Amino acid sequence: MEIKVMVVDDEERQRRSIVRHVDWERYRMQVVGGSRGRRGGIGAGRARRAGSADHRHTPAWRERA
């Protein structure tokens, strides 16, 4: 079973660093998104669970990481 992870931090540089430096596969985890703060993270999590096409919280930095 793979755990889906959302990285939430108000600093974009910190979010990128976390995504880049953690060995997600080792812990059987997959980064599925991120957000600037807890409210955005909660909203993105709910939208993802509901199957929404709302990609406002899917970070562009994830592709650059």
C-alpha positions as CSV (number, residue, x, y, z in Angstrom):
1,M,0.0,0.0,0.0
2,E,1.3,3.4,-0.9
3,I,0.6,6.5,1.2
4,K,-0.3,9.7,-0.6
5,V,1.4,12.8,0.8
6,M,0.6,16.5,0.5
7,V,3.5,18.8,1.4
8,V,2.1,21.9,3.1
9,D,4.4,24.8,4.1
10,D,4.1,28.6,3.5
11,E,7.7,28.7,2.1
12,E,7.9,27.4,-1.5
13,R,11.6,26.8,-1.2
14,Q,11.0,24.6,1.9
15,R,8.3,22.6,0.1
16,R,10.6,22.0,-2.9
17,S,13.4,21.0,-0.5
18,I,11.2,18.5,1.3
19,V,10.0,16.9,-1.9
20,R,13.5,16.7,-3.3
21,H,15.4,15.4,-0.3
22,V,13.0,12.7,1.2
23,D,13.3,9.2,-0.3
24,W,9.5,8.9,-0.7
25,E,9.7,5.4,-2.4
26,R,11.7,4.1,0.6
27,Y,8.8,4.9,2.9
28,R,6.2,3.7,0.2
29,M,4.9,7.2,-0.1
30,Q,4.0,9.4,-3.1
31,V,3.8,13.2,-3.2
32,V,0.5,14.0,-4.8
33,G,0.4,17.8,-4.2
34,G,1.2,20.7,-2.0
35,S,0.0,24.0,-0.7
36,R,1.1,27.2,0.9
37,G,-0.9,26.8,4.1
38,R,-3.1,24.5,6.1
39,R,-6.4,25.8,4.6
40,G,-5.2,25.4,1.1
41,G,-3.9,21.9,1.9
42,I,-7.1,20.8,3.5
43,G,-9.1,22.1,0.5
44,A,-6.8,20.4,-2.0
45,G,-7.0,17.2,0.0
46,R,-10.8,17.2,0.0
47,A,-10.9,18.1,-3.7
48,R,-8.5,15.2,-4.5
49,R,-10.5,12.8,-2.5
50,A,-13.7,13.8,-4.3
51,G,-12.0,13.3,-7.7
52,S,-12.2,17.0,-8.5
53,A,-10.4,18.5,-11.4
54,D,-9.4,21.5,-9.2
55,H,-5.6,21.8,-9.8
56,R,-5.1,25.1,-8.1
57,H,-3.1,23.4,-5.3
58,T,-1.1,21.1,-7.6
59,P,2.3,22.8,-7.5
60,A,4.3,23.7,-10.5
61,W,7.5,23.1,-8.4
62,R,6.7,19.4,-8.3
63,E,7.5,19.0,-11.9
64,R,10.7,21.1,-11.5
65,A,11.9,19.2,-8.4
